[in-house]
Amino acid sequence: MVLYLIPFISGAIGWFTNYVAIKMLFHPRQERDLFLVKLQGIFPKRKSMLAERLGKVVARDLFTAEMITNKIDTPDNRCQLKKGIMQEMEDYLMNKLKAGNPVVAMFVNDKMIDQIMQQIDKSLDEMVPRLMGQITGKVGNINIEETVREKVNNFSDEKFENLLMSVIKKELTFIEVAGAVLGFFIGVVQVAILTLFPA
């Protein structure tokens, strides 16, 4: 009877071994002295190195300044920027300027405002590309690698663990289950050997 428990015991050992190994990726979060051995989770211990490498990967392959610039400086965004400025200027001339200056309101009529808006419209055709150039120029000055590295380094160990777990939780669960399954089959093989070749 005890013989046939071996696969289940082996499966439990396989699962538990992988479970502990996975936990040791993140724990202990702070370095602990265990007799002559210093223990710390692999990810907390190497967070700075991971942050540096992640920063390089993001800046080089995922989120370059050129990619951001291309997303910002598009014909549609230029059109939206111009439209927004035009709406604000028209609202100012039609409402705020007249309401705040009764004397001005006597001389500024709708026809004059239309003429002013036409001039603003023409000026914005040249101004908007320059504004976009200034905006994208500022974006180009952002050090994405350094920003990502600092952000990750400033994560608490708990937040860092949650971030990684949100990405690899399914894979780690699979490793746990695989440990149990492999352990079980190893136990089955052991039982078969002991049954076929008893001592």
Summary of the structure (lengths in Angstrom):
residues: 199
radius of gyration: 32.9
end to end distance: 16.5
largest distance: 113.6
contacts: 526
relative contact order: 0.18
helix: 83%
strand: 3%
